[in-house]
Amino acid sequence: IETCERGLVIVTVNEADSGRYDCWLGGSLLCSYNITVDTHRCSPPGKTHDYHKIYSDWCHEFEKYKYAMKTWERKQAQCSTRQNDSSNQNNHPNEIYRSPIV
């Protein structure tokens, strides 16, 4: 699985899967990855407490993502409102319009 930051997530691996992986299309090399399997990080948690910590870490990351998304949406809404306000300034009923010279 390729991440948005051009990283790679590989599921169900072990140390023997470490090495270089090339992706070819026809005769052209599309991408290449050097894979190092960190058995400590890739092994499943051994205790209930470890599962809770990992779950808590993911929840914290998700909350940060949700906060960032809401902040972005709020800023986008402000930008849209400002653009609408500035475009409406030119639609004043007392505004003088020039007719093109023919």
mmCIF file of the C-alpha atoms, coordinates in Angstrom:
data_MODEL
# 
_entry.id   MODEL 
# 
loop_
_atom_site.group_PDB 
_atom_site.id 
_atom_site.type_symbol 
_atom_site.label_atom_id 
_atom_site.label_alt_id 
_atom_site.label_comp_id 
_atom_site.label_asym_id 
_atom_site.label_entity_id 
_atom_site.label_seq_id 
_atom_site.pdbx_PDB_ins_code 
_atom_site.Cartn_x 
_atom_site.Cartn_y 
_atom_site.Cartn_z 
_atom_site.occupancy 
_atom_site.B_iso_or_equiv 
_atom_site.pdbx_formal_charge 
_atom_site.auth_seq_id 
_atom_site.auth_comp_id 
_atom_site.auth_asym_id 
_atom_site.auth_atom_id 
_atom_site.pdbx_PDB_model_num 
ATOM 1   C CA . ILE A 1 1   ? 0.000   0.000   0.000   1.00 0.00 ? 1   ILE A CA 1 
ATOM 2   C CA . GLU A 1 2   ? 1.490   3.353   -1.017  1.00 0.00 ? 2   GLU A CA 1 
ATOM 3   C CA . THR A 1 3   ? 0.976   6.256   1.384   1.00 0.00 ? 3   THR A CA 1 
ATOM 4   C CA . CYS A 1 4   ? 0.237   9.854   0.422   1.00 0.00 ? 4   CYS A CA 1 
ATOM 5   C CA . GLU A 1 5   ? 3.840   10.695  1.360   1.00 0.00 ? 5   GLU A CA 1 
ATOM 6   C CA . ARG A 1 6   ? 5.095   8.112   -1.156  1.00 0.00 ? 6   ARG A CA 1 
ATOM 7   C CA . GLY A 1 7   ? 5.917   5.638   1.609   1.00 0.00 ? 7   GLY A CA 1 
ATOM 8   C CA . LEU A 1 8   ? 5.061   1.987   1.521   1.00 0.00 ? 8   LEU A CA 1 
ATOM 9   C CA . VAL A 1 9   ? 3.029   -0.102  3.975   1.00 0.00 ? 9   VAL A CA 1 
ATOM 10  C CA . ILE A 1 10  ? 3.462   -3.852  3.713   1.00 0.00 ? 10  ILE A CA 1 
ATOM 11  C CA . VAL A 1 11  ? 1.150   -6.164  5.613   1.00 0.00 ? 11  VAL A CA 1 
ATOM 12  C CA . THR A 1 12  ? 2.078   -9.549  7.128   1.00 0.00 ? 12  THR A CA 1 
ATOM 13  C CA . VAL A 1 13  ? 5.839   -9.523  6.659   1.00 0.00 ? 13  VAL A CA 1 
ATOM 14  C CA . ASN A 1 14  ? 8.768   -11.053 8.459   1.00 0.00 ? 14  ASN A CA 1 
ATOM 15  C CA . GLU A 1 15  ? 12.523  -10.413 8.485   1.00 0.00 ? 15  GLU A CA 1 
ATOM 16  C CA . ALA A 1 16  ? 13.061  -12.712 5.497   1.00 0.00 ? 16  ALA A CA 1 
ATOM 17  C CA . ASP A 1 17  ? 11.010  -10.248 3.398   1.00 0.00 ? 17  ASP A CA 1 
ATOM 18  C CA . SER A 1 18  ? 13.638  -7.518  3.830   1.00 0.00 ? 18  SER A CA 1 
ATOM 19  C CA . GLY A 1 19  ? 15.458  -6.425  0.687   1.00 0.00 ? 19  GLY A CA 1 
ATOM 20  C CA . ARG A 1 20  ? 15.098  -4.398  -2.499  1.00 0.00 ? 20  ARG A CA 1 
ATOM 21  C CA . TYR A 1 21  ? 11.830  -4.442  -4.425  1.00 0.00 ? 21  TYR A CA 1 
ATOM 22  C CA . ASP A 1 22  ? 11.577  -3.027  -7.954  1.00 0.00 ? 22  ASP A CA 1 
ATOM 23  C CA . CYS A 1 23  ? 8.376   -2.334  -9.825  1.00 0.00 ? 23  CYS A CA 1 
ATOM 24  C CA . TRP A 1 24  ? 8.730   -2.592  -13.602 1.00 0.00 ? 24  TRP A CA 1 
ATOM 25  C CA . LEU A 1 25  ? 6.287   -1.772  -16.363 1.00 0.00 ? 25  LEU A CA 1 
ATOM 26  C CA . GLY A 1 26  ? 7.487   -3.116  -19.677 1.00 0.00 ? 26  GLY A CA 1 
ATOM 27  C CA . GLY A 1 27  ? 11.176  -2.265  -19.720 1.00 0.00 ? 27  GLY A CA 1 
ATOM 28  C CA . SER A 1 28  ? 10.871  0.820   -17.500 1.00 0.00 ? 28  SER A CA 1 
ATOM 29  C CA . LEU A 1 29  ? 11.578  0.924   -13.786 1.00 0.00 ? 29  LEU A CA 1 
ATOM 30  C CA . LEU A 1 30  ? 8.610   2.669   -12.147 1.00 0.00 ? 30  LEU A CA 1 
ATOM 31  C CA . CYS A 1 31  ? 9.829   2.646   -8.554  1.00 0.00 ? 31  CYS A CA 1 
ATOM 32  C CA . SER A 1 32  ? 12.200  0.899   -6.210  1.00 0.00 ? 32  SER A CA 1 
ATOM 33  C CA . TYR A 1 33  ? 12.027  0.323   -2.461  1.00 0.00 ? 33  TYR A CA 1 
ATOM 34  C CA . ASN A 1 34  ? 14.605  -0.922  0.020   1.00 0.00 ? 34  ASN A CA 1 
ATOM 35  C CA . ILE A 1 35  ? 12.589  -2.721  2.674   1.00 0.00 ? 35  ILE A CA 1 
ATOM 36  C CA . THR A 1 36  ? 13.816  -3.169  6.228   1.00 0.00 ? 36  THR A CA 1 
ATOM 37  C CA . VAL A 1 37  ? 11.495  -5.116  8.500   1.00 0.00 ? 37  VAL A CA 1 
ATOM 38  C CA . ASP A 1 38  ? 11.583  -3.910  12.082  1.00 0.00 ? 38  ASP A CA 1 
ATOM 39  C CA . THR A 1 39  ? 10.484  -7.056  13.930  1.00 0.00 ? 39  THR A CA 1 
ATOM 40  C CA . HIS A 1 40  ? 9.917   -5.105  17.140  1.00 0.00 ? 40  HIS A CA 1 
ATOM 41  C CA . ARG A 1 41  ? 7.440   -2.689  15.514  1.00 0.00 ? 41  ARG A CA 1 
ATOM 42  C CA . CYS A 1 42  ? 5.930   -5.278  13.168  1.00 0.00 ? 42  CYS A CA 1 
ATOM 43  C CA . SER A 1 43  ? 5.199   -7.944  15.726  1.00 0.00 ? 43  SER A CA 1 
ATOM 44  C CA . PRO A 1 44  ? 1.757   -7.958  17.331  1.00 0.00 ? 44  PRO A CA 1 
ATOM 45  C CA . PRO A 1 45  ? 1.522   -6.686  20.910  1.00 0.00 ? 45  PRO A CA 1 
ATOM 46  C CA . GLY A 1 46  ? 2.012   -9.388  23.489  1.00 0.00 ? 46  GLY A CA 1 
ATOM 47  C CA . LYS A 1 47  ? -0.013  -7.956  26.374  1.00 0.00 ? 47  LYS A CA 1 
ATOM 48  C CA . THR A 1 48  ? -3.409  -6.334  26.790  1.00 0.00 ? 48  THR A CA 1 
ATOM 49  C CA . HIS A 1 49  ? -1.727  -3.160  28.025  1.00 0.00 ? 49  HIS A CA 1 
ATOM 50  C CA . ASP A 1 50  ? 0.267   -2.964  24.761  1.00 0.00 ? 50  ASP A CA 1 
ATOM 51  C CA . TYR A 1 51  ? -2.927  -3.241  22.697  1.00 0.00 ? 51  TYR A CA 1 
ATOM 52  C CA . HIS A 1 52  ? -4.483  -0.433  24.746  1.00 0.00 ? 52  HIS A CA 1 
ATOM 53  C CA . LYS A 1 53  ? -1.436  1.788   24.227  1.00 0.00 ? 53  LYS A CA 1 
ATOM 54  C CA . ILE A 1 54  ? -1.407  1.216   20.470  1.00 0.00 ? 54  ILE A CA 1 
ATOM 55  C CA . TYR A 1 55  ? -5.157  1.827   20.278  1.00 0.00 ? 55  TYR A CA 1 
ATOM 56  C CA . SER A 1 56  ? -4.756  5.007   22.323  1.00 0.00 ? 56  SER A CA 1 
ATOM 57  C CA . ASP A 1 57  ? -1.921  6.208   20.059  1.00 0.00 ? 57  ASP A CA 1 
ATOM 58  C CA . TRP A 1 58  ? -4.057  5.666   16.958  1.00 0.00 ? 58  TRP A CA 1 
ATOM 59  C CA . CYS A 1 59  ? -7.017  7.451   18.575  1.00 0.00 ? 59  CYS A CA 1 
ATOM 60  C CA . HIS A 1 60  ? -4.775  10.384  19.411  1.00 0.00 ? 60  HIS A CA 1 
ATOM 61  C CA . GLU A 1 61  ? -3.500  10.536  15.811  1.00 0.00 ? 61  GLU A CA 1 
ATOM 62  C CA . PHE A 1 62  ? -7.062  10.393  14.520  1.00 0.00 ? 62  PHE A CA 1 
ATOM 63  C CA . GLU A 1 63  ? -8.136  13.223  16.823  1.00 0.00 ? 63  GLU A CA 1 
ATOM 64  C CA . LYS A 1 64  ? -5.244  15.343  15.522  1.00 0.00 ? 64  LYS A CA 1 
ATOM 65  C CA . TYR A 1 65  ? -6.358  14.574  11.969  1.00 0.00 ? 65  TYR A CA 1 
ATOM 66  C CA . LYS A 1 66  ? -9.980  15.508  12.736  1.00 0.00 ? 66  LYS A CA 1 
ATOM 67  C CA . TYR A 1 67  ? -8.854  18.775  14.353  1.00 0.00 ? 67  TYR A CA 1 
ATOM 68  C CA . ALA A 1 68  ? -6.664  19.638  11.363  1.00 0.00 ? 68  ALA A CA 1 
ATOM 69  C CA . MET A 1 69  ? -9.524  18.840  8.983   1.00 0.00 ? 69  MET A CA 1 
ATOM 70  C CA . LYS A 1 70  ? -11.986 21.026  10.905  1.00 0.00 ? 70  LYS A CA 1 
ATOM 71  C CA . THR A 1 71  ? -9.444  23.874  10.973  1.00 0.00 ? 71  THR A CA 1 
ATOM 72  C CA . TRP A 1 72  ? -8.954  23.573  7.221   1.00 0.00 ? 72  TRP A CA 1 
ATOM 73  C CA . GLU A 1 73  ? -12.723 23.494  6.599   1.00 0.00 ? 73  GLU A CA 1 
ATOM 74  C CA . ARG A 1 74  ? -13.207 26.593  8.766   1.00 0.00 ? 74  ARG A CA 1 
ATOM 75  C CA . LYS A 1 75  ? -10.476 28.462  6.870   1.00 0.00 ? 75  LYS A CA 1 
ATOM 76  C CA . GLN A 1 76  ? -11.947 27.375  3.532   1.00 0.00 ? 76  GLN A CA 1 
ATOM 77  C CA . ALA A 1 77  ? -15.362 28.673  4.608   1.00 0.00 ? 77  ALA A CA 1 
ATOM 78  C CA . GLN A 1 78  ? -13.804 32.008  5.628   1.00 0.00 ? 78  GLN A CA 1 
ATOM 79  C CA . CYS A 1 79  ? -12.063 32.287  2.254   1.00 0.00 ? 79  CYS A CA 1 
ATOM 80  C CA . SER A 1 80  ? -15.307 31.519  0.419   1.00 0.00 ? 80  SER A CA 1 
ATOM 81  C CA . THR A 1 81  ? -17.165 34.139  2.441   1.00 0.00 ? 81  THR A CA 1 
ATOM 82  C CA . ARG A 1 82  ? -14.484 36.758  1.724   1.00 0.00 ? 82  ARG A CA 1 
ATOM 83  C CA . GLN A 1 83  ? -14.507 35.958  -1.991  1.00 0.00 ? 83  GLN A CA 1 
ATOM 84  C CA . ASN A 1 84  ? -18.300 36.257  -2.118  1.00 0.00 ? 84  ASN A CA 1 
ATOM 85  C CA . ASP A 1 85  ? -18.175 39.556  -0.236  1.00 0.00 ? 85  ASP A CA 1 
ATOM 86  C CA . SER A 1 86  ? -15.527 41.016  -2.538  1.00 0.00 ? 86  SER A CA 1 
ATOM 87  C CA . SER A 1 87  ? -17.340 39.896  -5.707  1.00 0.00 ? 87  SER A CA 1 
ATOM 88  C CA . ASN A 1 88  ? -20.607 41.407  -4.407  1.00 0.00 ? 88  ASN A CA 1 
ATOM 89  C CA . GLN A 1 89  ? -18.926 44.798  -3.902  1.00 0.00 ? 89  GLN A CA 1 
ATOM 90  C CA . ASN A 1 90  ? -18.945 45.339  -7.662  1.00 0.00 ? 90  ASN A CA 1 
ATOM 91  C CA . ASN A 1 91  ? -22.685 44.740  -7.900  1.00 0.00 ? 91  ASN A CA 1 
ATOM 92  C CA . HIS A 1 92  ? -23.792 47.913  -6.145  1.00 0.00 ? 92  HIS A CA 1 
ATOM 93  C CA . PRO A 1 93  ? -26.950 49.381  -7.759  1.00 0.00 ? 93  PRO A CA 1 
ATOM 94  C CA . ASN A 1 94  ? -25.484 52.922  -7.935  1.00 0.00 ? 94  ASN A CA 1 
ATOM 95  C CA . GLU A 1 95  ? -22.357 51.809  -9.727  1.00 0.00 ? 95  GLU A CA 1 
ATOM 96  C CA . ILE A 1 96  ? -21.566 53.509  -13.056 1.00 0.00 ? 96  ILE A CA 1 
ATOM 97  C CA . TYR A 1 97  ? -20.863 51.201  -15.946 1.00 0.00 ? 97  TYR A CA 1 
ATOM 98  C CA . ARG A 1 98  ? -18.886 52.238  -18.970 1.00 0.00 ? 98  ARG A CA 1 
ATOM 99  C CA . SER A 1 99  ? -20.117 51.139  -22.302 1.00 0.00 ? 99  SER A CA 1 
ATOM 100 C CA . PRO A 1 100 ? -17.474 49.934  -24.726 1.00 0.00 ? 100 PRO A CA 1 
ATOM 101 C CA . ILE A 1 101 ? -16.351 52.406  -27.402 1.00 0.00 ? 101 ILE A CA 1 
ATOM 102 C CA . VAL A 1 102 ? -17.526 51.263  -30.790 1.00 0.00 ? 102 VAL A CA 1 
# 
